[in-house]
């Protein structure tokens, strides 16, 4: 199941909210939350939140939920390292 969640992140190529993942994978949010916590502890995904005061200077803001939504989400940690690779 964790691989299925990671696959969904790879397909979407952006941050996904708990609700969005729950709907796409047809998994109860409470169950999915535990799986996402496991993936965070494993270092495969990280939790992100959109905050207008930080979004304008963030190099990965295009991966996040829209600014102003104040919605947290999760994203692949490998997506975070992509901008660093491009600028090198």
N, C-alpha and C positions, 0 to 999 in steps of 0.2 A: 504494500500500500504506500509506503514512503517513496518508492520509485515512481509510482503513479503521480504522486503529488509533485515530485521534482520534474517529471515529464510535463506536467501542466504549466509549471513555471517556465520551462524551456520553450514551450509552444507560445506562450503569451509574450515573452520577452519584456515583461514589465512587472511592477509590483502588483500584487493581488491582495485584496482584502479577505478576511475570514469568510465573510458572507458570499463573496464571489466564488471563492474556492468551494465552499460548501454547496452552492448551487450547481457548479460545474461538475463536481465529483459525486454529487448526491450523497453527501456524508453529513450527519448531524454536526452542527457547529461545535458542540461541547466535545465530541469525539475527535474532530479535526483539530481542535485547539491543542489537545494533548500530542497529536502527531507533529504539529508545527513546532511545539516546544521541543520535542525530541530533535527535529531537524535543526533548530536554532542551537541547541547544545552540541550537536555534531559539527556545527560550523558550516552547514550546507546552505542555510538561508539566514537572513537577519530581518529583524523587525524595523520598519521605517514608518515615519509619519510625516505628513505634509504640514509645514508650518511656514506661513508667508514670510516671516522674517529670515528664514534660512534658505528657502527655495531658490531665490535669485542668485545666490552664490554657490549653490551646490552643483558639482559636475555631473551628478547622476539624477537630477531632478526630473528629467524626461522619462525616467522609469517609474515615477511615483504617481499616486493618485493626484487628481487635479488640485492645484493650490487653492486654498480656501475651503476645501472639503473637510479639512481637519480630520481626515480618516487615516487610521493607521493601516498598514499592510505589511506584507512580507515580500522579500525578493531573494533571488539566488545570490549568494556571495560572489560567485564568479562574474555576475553582471556588474558588480561594484568595481571589480578590478579592470574591466574593459576600458574605461576612460583613461586609466593610468597607462595601459599598454599603448593606446593611441597617441598619447602625448609624449611617449618615450622616443 
